[in-house]
Amino acid sequence: MEESAKKYIGKDCIIYTALGSEGTVKGVIKEVSDGTVTVDSNGNSETVNLDFVVRIREWPKNKKGK
């Protein structure tokens, strides 16, 4: 999962975790290292353990940019 997550560095993403609907993290992926992902969301930084990540996807964009 770590190699897959590195593809999204610098992109606005949604990270789904094993915690269900409450376990989503949205923001720009800043760093992937040592089994963790660091996400920046509106100036706040969060670290997510890759052992609990189920899915990572880039934030969907439409004609208006988001």
Buried (B, 14 or more C-beta within 10 A) or exposed (E): BEEEBEEBBEEBBBBBBEEEEEBEBEBBBBBBEEEBBBBBEEEEEBEBEBEEBEEBEEEEEEEEEE
